[in-house]
Amino acid sequence: MTSRTVDIPQSIKDSLRKFRFARRDAGSAALVIKVNKAKLIMEEVEQFDDISIEDLVEELPENAPRFVILSYEYHHKDGRRSFPLVLVNWALANTEIGLLTLHTSAFLDFQVTADVNKVFEVKNPEEFTKEAIDAKLSVF
């Protein structure tokens, strides 16, 4: 077994699974996870249903990193709608370095556990927009 810097408790794995299989027919939803620096475990911060990207940016902290699993309402050019899962690595430039290092060390393990291949790195909140996500998803 590999050693981990940050533990991912079963409760987070259960939340991820439940979030992944939730039926959605409109809007984007988000599951926000943080690293508890003192306990070295991941904790669920909050879940949002039918949230705009602009509102999600307002909810996320400016000085603390977060992992966000986003079920994103994507409108294809041919008119279809889908709800791909996107892992948002919210790690802004002004984050305390020790916390950022811990967050970064846990990222790959979290990505594997969450089983999400579409990753959006956010170092500046102004770059996290609906247009930027649409552009990135059109390439996948």
Backbone as ProteinMPNN parsed JSONL, in Angstrom:
{"seq_chain_A": "MTSRTVDIPQSIKDSLRKFRFARRDAGSAALVIKVNKAKLIMEEVEQFDDISIEDLVEELPENAPRFVILSYEYHHKDGRRSFPLVLVNWALANTEIGLLTLHTSAFLDFQVTADVNKVFEVKNPEEFTKEAIDAKLSVF", "coords_chain_A": {"N_chain_A": [[0.841, -1.187, 0.0], [0.485, 2.238, -0.769], [1.915, 5.123, 0.788], [0.157, 7.916, 2.063], [-0.079, 11.434, 2.017], [-2.282, 12.915, 2.757], [-5.256, 11.755, 4.113], [-8.091, 10.193, 2.611], [-11.123, 9.991, 3.739], [-13.697, 7.437, 4.18], [-16.209, 8.628, 4.169], [-15.921, 10.792, 2.415], [-15.409, 9.444, 0.04], [-17.865, 8.165, -0.23], [-19.555, 10.406, -0.528], [-18.55, 11.398, -2.955], [-19.218, 9.296, -4.685], [-22.034, 9.287, -4.496], [-22.555, 11.865, -5.446], [-21.565, 11.671, -8.058], [-23.387, 9.894, -9.257], [-25.809, 11.134, -9.083], [-28.889, 12.156, -10.473], [-29.234, 14.592, -12.888], [-30.941, 17.239, -14.453], [-30.852, 19.832, -15.136], [-28.864, 22.783, -14.902], [-25.757, 23.403, -13.086], [-23.878, 21.566, -10.657], [-22.033, 21.359, -7.589], [-19.485, 19.867, -5.605], [-17.656, 20.548, -2.85], [-14.466, 20.17, -1.524], [-12.056, 20.164, 1.106], [-8.691, 20.251, 2.421], [-7.936, 19.307, 5.62], [-5.609, 20.721, 7.462], [-4.557, 20.32, 10.048], [-5.478, 17.756, 10.819], [-4.777, 16.224, 8.663], [-6.578, 15.147, 6.766], [-9.137, 14.805, 4.25], [-12.026, 16.86, 3.939], [-15.523, 17.343, 3.527], [-16.805, 20.375, 2.408], [-19.055, 21.745, 1.37], [-22.072, 21.282, -0.579], [-23.455, 22.24, -3.665], [-26.38, 22.832, -5.495], [-27.623, 23.377, -8.755], [-26.071, 25.758, -9.392], [-24.57, 28.74, -10.557], [-21.534, 29.373, -12.414], [-20.392, 31.813, -11.771], [-21.557, 32.333, -9.246], [-20.491, 30.176, -7.837], [-17.752, 30.816, -7.825], [-17.884, 33.019, -6.127], [-18.501, 31.729, -3.746], [-16.253, 30.233, -3.131], [-13.156, 30.247, -1.276], [-10.754, 32.939, -1.169], [-8.212, 32.609, -0.241], [-7.579, 29.99, 0.358], [-7.0, 26.668, -0.675], [-9.087, 24.462, -2.663], [-10.702, 21.421, -3.624], [-12.898, 20.9, -6.209], [-15.592, 19.145, -7.301], [-17.297, 19.288, -10.15], [-20.393, 19.081, -11.603], [-21.183, 19.788, -14.611], [-23.331, 21.698, -16.588], [-23.328, 21.294, -19.877], [-23.591, 22.637, -23.06], [-23.748, 21.311, -26.15], [-22.536, 21.936, -29.509], [-24.292, 20.865, -31.365], [-26.726, 21.032, -30.146], [-27.322, 19.187, -28.173], [-27.378, 18.375, -24.635], [-25.153, 17.8, -21.95], [-23.779, 16.479, -18.872], [-20.956, 16.635, -17.881], [-18.418, 15.538, -15.563], [-16.169, 17.603, -13.895], [-13.033, 18.187, -12.531], [-12.113, 20.686, -10.486], [-9.289, 22.32, -9.654], [-8.814, 24.362, -7.29], [-6.602, 26.585, -6.549], [-5.406, 29.22, -5.597], [-3.138, 31.958, -6.261], [-2.46, 33.485, -3.978], [-2.5, 31.834, -1.772], [-1.621, 30.43, 1.393], [1.598, 29.06, 1.669], [2.321, 26.583, 2.896], [-0.137, 25.24, 3.196], [-0.925, 25.171, 0.535], [1.06, 23.514, -0.542], [0.508, 21.096, 0.777], [-2.087, 20.628, -0.207], [-1.517, 20.376, -2.956], [0.075, 18.085, -2.893], [-1.821, 16.188, -2.332], [-3.431, 16.143, -4.509], [-3.265, 14.386, -6.863], [-3.901, 11.852, -5.824], [-6.494, 12.408, -4.948], [-7.707, 12.989, -7.406], [-7.597, 10.475, -8.675], [-9.165, 8.966, -6.889], [-11.604, 10.333, -7.118], [-12.102, 9.812, -9.73], [-12.09, 11.416, -12.104], [-11.375, 12.795, -15.169], [-11.278, 15.184, -16.549], [-9.75, 18.098, -15.971], [-9.53, 21.229, -14.431], [-7.456, 23.77, -13.807], [-7.199, 26.324, -11.449], [-5.748, 29.293, -10.799], [-6.222, 31.892, -10.628], [-9.098, 33.658, -9.886], [-10.513, 35.079, -11.868], [-10.104, 33.708, -14.206], [-11.734, 31.546, -14.148], [-14.426, 30.869, -15.643], [-17.648, 30.484, -17.246], [-17.305, 30.545, -20.007], [-14.604, 29.845, -20.256], [-14.626, 27.233, -19.241], [-16.379, 26.013, -21.075], [-14.816, 26.262, -23.393], [-12.629, 24.644, -22.736], [-13.907, 22.159, -22.41], [-14.817, 21.68, -24.983], [-12.622, 20.742, -26.258], [-12.064, 18.251, -25.232]], "CA_chain_A": [[0.0, 0.0, 0.0], [1.266, 3.466, -0.827], [1.638, 6.046, 1.891], [-0.503, 9.127, 1.619], [0.1, 12.619, 2.836], [-3.599, 13.301, 3.247], [-6.192, 10.637, 4.043], [-9.412, 10.429, 2.037], [-11.99, 9.107, 4.517], [-14.789, 6.767, 3.476], [-17.331, 9.569, 4.004], [-15.665, 11.562, 1.19], [-15.609, 8.512, -1.073], [-19.316, 7.978, -0.354], [-20.102, 11.652, -1.097], [-18.141, 11.439, -4.36], [-20.015, 8.314, -5.426], [-23.415, 9.777, -4.526], [-22.57, 13.039, -6.318], [-21.339, 11.203, -9.431], [-24.544, 9.186, -9.81], [-27.034, 11.925, -8.928], [-29.539, 12.491, -11.74], [-29.389, 16.028, -13.063], [-31.556, 17.575, -15.736], [-30.645, 21.253, -15.417], [-27.937, 23.494, -14.034], [-24.516, 22.794, -12.643], [-23.805, 21.279, -9.235], [-20.635, 21.298, -7.153], [-19.118, 19.275, -4.33], [-16.425, 21.238, -2.473], [-13.661, 19.407, -0.568], [-10.836, 20.844, 1.544], [-7.74, 19.489, 3.218], [-7.786, 19.764, 6.998], [-4.16, 20.72, 7.666], [-4.24, 19.792, 11.378], [-5.779, 16.322, 10.898], [-4.283, 15.587, 7.435], [-7.639, 14.409, 6.081], [-10.023, 15.619, 3.417], [-13.339, 17.077, 4.522], [-16.501, 17.988, 2.66], [-17.136, 21.72, 2.852], [-20.426, 22.054, 1.015], [-22.563, 20.888, -1.9], [-24.326, 23.232, -4.275], [-27.174, 22.353, -6.626], [-28.079, 24.428, -9.658], [-25.286, 26.958, -9.098], [-23.837, 29.287, -11.71], [-20.087, 29.437, -12.202], [-20.136, 33.086, -11.088], [-21.904, 32.159, -7.832], [-19.534, 29.243, -7.257], [-16.529, 31.592, -7.569], [-18.158, 33.831, -4.932], [-18.546, 30.848, -2.571], [-14.934, 29.651, -2.857], [-12.28, 31.192, -0.568], [-9.67, 33.547, -1.956], [-6.892, 32.343, 0.336], [-7.471, 28.587, 0.75], [-7.257, 25.794, -1.822], [-10.221, 23.539, -2.598], [-10.998, 20.534, -4.738], [-14.313, 21.036, -6.522], [-16.123, 18.265, -8.338], [-18.343, 20.075, -10.784], [-21.247, 18.466, -12.615], [-21.345, 21.009, -15.393], [-24.298, 21.636, -17.686], [-22.604, 21.663, -21.092], [-24.422, 22.667, -24.264], [-22.956, 20.968, -27.341], [-22.853, 22.727, -30.704], [-25.424, 20.261, -32.079], [-27.947, 21.208, -29.38], [-27.425, 18.245, -27.045], [-26.86, 18.781, -23.333], [-24.575, 16.728, -21.14], [-23.366, 16.929, -17.544], [-19.666, 16.021, -17.566], [-17.78, 15.869, -14.293], [-14.917, 18.334, -14.038], [-12.324, 18.423, -11.274], [-11.546, 22.025, -10.432], [-8.236, 22.448, -8.648], [-8.872, 25.77, -6.879], [-5.362, 26.826, -5.804], [-5.081, 30.592, -5.979], [-1.748, 32.378, -6.062], [-2.208, 34.088, -2.668], [-2.718, 30.841, -0.725], [-0.487, 30.161, 2.292], [2.429, 28.074, 0.961], [2.248, 25.259, 3.532], [-1.429, 24.653, 2.852], [-0.893, 24.917, -0.903], [1.921, 22.346, -0.743], [-0.265, 19.94, 1.236], [-3.164, 20.47, -1.182], [-0.91, 19.887, -4.199], [0.54, 16.708, -2.683], [-2.995, 15.315, -2.264], [-4.232, 16.306, -5.727], [-3.301, 13.209, -7.737], [-4.656, 10.818, -5.12], [-7.901, 12.803, -4.99], [-8.187, 12.838, -8.78], [-7.8, 9.042, -8.906], [-10.308, 8.559, -6.063], [-12.81, 10.94, -7.688], [-12.243, 9.233, -11.068], [-12.448, 12.5, -13.014], [-10.244, 13.041, -16.06], [-11.292, 16.569, -17.029], [-9.224, 18.908, -14.866], [-9.443, 22.668, -14.671], [-6.598, 24.388, -12.787], [-7.53, 27.734, -11.239], [-4.79, 30.045, -9.98], [-6.766, 33.249, -10.588], [-10.551, 33.466, -10.023], [-11.044, 35.682, -13.097], [-9.971, 32.77, -15.326], [-12.717, 30.481, -13.972], [-15.68, 31.384, -16.18], [-18.409, 29.554, -18.076], [-16.675, 30.534, -21.333], [-13.346, 29.098, -20.159], [-14.963, 25.818, -19.093], [-16.91, 25.573, -22.367], [-13.683, 26.14, -24.32], [-11.847, 23.472, -22.351], [-14.683, 20.93, -22.658], [-14.955, 21.461, -26.426], [-11.385, 20.082, -26.711], [-12.036, 16.865, -24.74]], "C_chain_A": [[0.882, 1.245, 0.0], [0.932, 4.359, 0.356], [1.051, 7.324, 1.309], [-0.174, 10.248, 2.575], [-1.204, 12.962, 3.527], [-4.554, 12.124, 3.05], [-7.51, 11.082, 3.4], [-10.369, 9.476, 2.752], [-13.131, 8.518, 3.682], [-15.964, 7.709, 3.243], [-17.164, 10.419, 2.745], [-15.882, 10.676, -0.029], [-17.099, 8.278, -1.316], [-19.966, 9.212, -0.98], [-19.779, 11.762, -2.582], [-19.012, 10.498, -5.2], [-21.457, 8.796, -5.572], [-23.54, 10.964, -5.485], [-22.46, 12.617, -7.779], [-22.612, 10.63, -10.046], [-25.856, 9.928, -9.617], [-27.589, 12.258, -10.313], [-29.72, 14.001, -11.823], [-30.017, 16.289, -14.42], [-31.428, 19.054, -16.059], [-29.632, 21.821, -14.429], [-26.698, 22.702, -13.672], [-24.566, 22.59, -11.132], [-22.335, 21.131, -8.857], [-20.534, 20.649, -5.778], [-17.748, 19.848, -3.98], [-15.746, 20.48, -1.331], [-12.428, 20.231, -0.182], [-9.945, 19.865, 2.281], [-7.701, 20.122, 4.603], [-6.316, 19.606, 7.352], [-3.78, 20.082, 9.001], [-4.411, 18.274, 11.451], [-5.237, 15.526, 9.715], [-5.326, 14.653, 6.819], [-8.427, 15.376, 5.21], [-11.386, 15.696, 4.082], [-14.243, 17.738, 3.494], [-16.845, 19.349, 3.251], [-18.613, 21.978, 2.609], [-20.763, 21.445, -0.339], [-23.515, 21.976, -2.378], [-25.078, 22.572, -5.427], [-27.616, 23.553, -7.437], [-27.402, 25.763, -9.344], [-24.58, 27.433, -10.365], [-22.346, 29.306, -11.375], [-19.736, 30.716, -11.437], [-20.428, 32.97, -9.588], [-20.939, 31.208, -7.134], [-18.229, 29.964, -6.918], [-16.693, 32.436, -6.306], [-18.105, 32.996, -3.654], [-17.163, 30.308, -2.182], [-14.004, 30.683, -2.215], [-11.16, 31.72, -1.458], [-8.29, 33.157, -1.45], [-6.733, 30.911, 0.842], [-7.81, 27.704, -0.438], [-8.44, 24.871, -1.577], [-10.17, 22.611, -3.81], [-12.496, 20.669, -4.967], [-14.65, 20.028, -7.617], [-17.346, 18.988, -8.877], [-19.083, 19.212, -11.795], [-21.753, 19.644, -13.432], [-22.351, 20.821, -16.519], [-23.627, 22.2, -18.942], [-23.535, 21.562, -22.292], [-23.525, 22.437, -25.485], [-23.414, 21.811, -28.528], [-24.065, 22.178, -31.472], [-26.731, 20.317, -31.282], [-28.12, 20.248, -28.213], [-26.918, 18.897, -25.767], [-26.254, 17.57, -22.657], [-24.115, 17.351, -19.822], [-22.049, 16.263, -17.176], [-19.184, 16.438, -16.179], [-16.43, 16.508, -14.575], [-14.316, 18.483, -12.649], [-11.683, 19.796, -11.358], [-10.529, 22.037, -9.3], [-8.107, 23.94, -8.328], [-7.666, 26.034, -5.983], [-4.834, 28.197, -6.207], [-3.675, 30.981, -5.554], [-1.468, 32.905, -4.655], [-2.473, 33.146, -1.501], [-1.448, 30.654, 0.102], [0.283, 28.946, 1.762], [2.365, 26.678, 1.566], [0.97, 24.532, 3.181], [-1.479, 24.303, 1.365], [-0.055, 23.67, -1.217], [1.186, 21.068, -0.355], [-1.379, 19.606, 0.246], [-2.628, 19.847, -2.469], [-0.469, 18.435, -4.057], [-0.63, 15.723, -2.678], [-3.78, 15.275, -3.575], [-4.359, 15.021, -6.543], [-4.109, 12.076, -7.108], [-6.152, 11.136, -5.142], [-8.474, 12.62, -6.386], [-8.475, 11.372, -9.092], [-9.033, 8.558, -8.138], [-11.617, 9.08, -6.65], [-13.119, 10.383, -9.076], [-12.767, 10.269, -12.07], [-11.214, 12.835, -13.845], [-10.167, 14.472, -16.572], [-10.911, 17.471, -15.859], [-9.088, 20.357, -15.301], [-8.654, 23.272, -13.516], [-6.954, 25.86, -12.665], [-6.53, 28.356, -10.277], [-5.258, 31.488, -9.792], [-8.277, 33.138, -10.812], [-11.152, 34.048, -11.301], [-10.973, 34.726, -14.287], [-10.989, 31.619, -15.236], [-14.092, 31.007, -14.351], [-16.371, 30.278, -16.988], [-17.749, 29.425, -19.446], [-15.381, 29.714, -21.319], [-13.61, 27.592, -20.022], [-15.497, 25.253, -20.408], [-15.772, 25.344, -23.369], [-12.871, 24.889, -24.012], [-12.607, 22.177, -22.671], [-14.837, 20.659, -24.152], [-13.736, 20.746, -27.004], [-11.377, 18.613, -26.322], [-12.745, 15.929, -25.689]], "O_chain_A": [[1.901, 1.294, 0.688], [-0.191, 4.352, 0.86], [1.405, 7.75, 0.209], [-0.011, 10.042, 3.777], [-1.235, 13.26, 4.721], [-4.648, 11.567, 1.956], [-7.977, 12.199, 3.619], [-10.428, 8.292, 2.42], [-13.477, 9.038, 2.621], [-16.646, 7.6, 2.225], [-18.148, 10.734, 2.077], [-16.472, 11.109, -1.018], [-17.544, 8.202, -2.461], [-20.824, 9.09, -1.855], [-20.625, 12.169, -3.378], [-19.478, 10.861, -6.28], [-22.031, 8.718, -6.658], [-24.506, 11.06, -6.242], [-23.173, 13.138, -8.636], [-22.886, 10.854, -11.225], [-26.915, 9.401, -9.957], [-26.831, 12.603, -11.22], [-30.297, 14.613, -10.923], [-29.674, 15.646, -15.412], [-31.843, 19.493, -17.131], [-29.556, 21.396, -13.276], [-26.606, 21.5, -13.918], [-25.217, 23.351, -10.416], [-21.496, 20.816, -9.702], [-21.381, 20.855, -4.909], [-16.787, 19.658, -4.724], [-16.365, 20.187, -0.308], [-11.832, 20.905, -1.022], [-10.382, 18.797, 2.708], [-7.464, 21.322, 4.743], [-5.831, 18.488, 7.522], [-2.777, 19.373, 9.077], [-3.598, 17.583, 12.064], [-5.232, 14.295, 9.748], [-5.018, 13.534, 6.407], [-8.39, 16.591, 5.404], [-11.848, 14.739, 4.703], [-13.807, 18.573, 2.701], [-17.14, 19.465, 4.44], [-19.34, 22.379, 3.518], [-19.88, 21.134, -1.139], [-24.275, 22.55, -1.598], [-24.492, 21.847, -6.231], [-27.942, 24.607, -6.891], [-28.066, 26.762, -9.068], [-24.061, 26.63, -11.141], [-21.954, 29.262, -10.209], [-18.878, 30.696, -10.554], [-19.65, 33.445, -8.76], [-20.606, 31.41, -5.966], [-17.662, 29.749, -5.847], [-15.763, 32.558, -5.509], [-17.711, 33.495, -2.6], [-16.939, 29.963, -1.022], [-14.054, 31.861, -2.566], [-10.689, 31.039, -2.369], [-7.298, 33.35, -2.153], [-5.855, 30.638, 1.661], [-8.793, 27.952, -1.136], [-8.759, 24.539, -0.435], [-9.664, 22.972, -4.873], [-13.28, 20.564, -4.024], [-14.076, 20.05, -8.706], [-18.3, 19.262, -8.149], [-18.483, 18.677, -12.727], [-22.63, 20.393, -13.002], [-22.233, 19.888, -17.313], [-23.392, 23.403, -19.058], [-24.181, 20.537, -22.512], [-22.664, 23.255, -25.806], [-24.531, 22.328, -28.548], [-24.774, 22.928, -32.143], [-27.73, 19.723, -31.688], [-28.972, 20.468, -27.353], [-26.133, 19.845, -25.805], [-26.766, 16.456, -22.771], [-24.068, 18.572, -19.673], [-22.006, 15.426, -16.275], [-19.491, 17.525, -15.69], [-15.651, 16.015, -15.39], [-15.007, 18.861, -11.703], [-10.817, 20.039, -12.198], [-10.865, 21.795, -8.141], [-7.39, 24.677, -9.005], [-7.705, 25.738, -4.788], [-3.939, 28.317, -7.043], [-3.104, 30.416, -4.621], [-0.339, 32.784, -4.177], [-2.652, 33.595, -0.368], [-0.338, 30.713, -0.427], [-0.319, 27.92, 1.443], [2.355, 25.689, 0.834], [0.991, 23.335, 2.899], [-2.014, 23.262, 0.984], [-0.433, 22.865, -2.069], [1.238, 20.072, -1.078], [-1.587, 18.442, -0.096], [-3.215, 18.906, -3.004], [-0.619, 17.643, -4.988], [-0.446, 14.546, -2.987], [-4.692, 14.463, -3.73], [-5.473, 14.617, -6.878], [-4.904, 11.422, -7.783], [-6.978, 10.243, -5.331], [-9.601, 12.15, -6.538], [-9.493, 11.061, -9.709], [-9.852, 7.819, -8.684], [-12.619, 8.365, -6.679], [-14.253, 10.469, -9.547], [-13.744, 10.034, -12.781], [-10.146, 13.122, -13.305], [-9.099, 14.924, -16.985], [-11.652, 17.591, -14.883], [-8.598, 20.661, -16.389], [-9.125, 23.286, -12.379], [-7.006, 26.571, -13.669], [-6.469, 27.998, -9.101], [-4.767, 32.208, -8.923], [-8.702, 32.58, -11.823], [-12.185, 33.57, -11.771], [-11.694, 34.904, -15.268], [-11.086, 30.809, -16.158], [-14.83, 31.521, -13.511], [-15.755, 29.278, -17.357], [-17.645, 28.323, -19.986], [-15.1, 28.976, -22.263], [-12.902, 26.777, -20.615], [-15.121, 24.153, -20.814], [-15.769, 24.354, -24.101], [-12.473, 24.16, -24.921], [-12.013, 21.211, -23.15], [-14.976, 19.501, -24.546], [-13.799, 20.206, -28.109], [-10.751, 17.802, -27.004], [-12.816, 14.727, -25.432]]}, "name": "protein", "num_of_chains": 1, "seq": "MTSRTVDIPQSIKDSLRKFRFARRDAGSAALVIKVNKAKLIMEEVEQFDDISIEDLVEELPENAPRFVILSYEYHHKDGRRSFPLVLVNWALANTEIGLLTLHTSAFLDFQVTADVNKVFEVKNPEEFTKEAIDAKLSVF"}
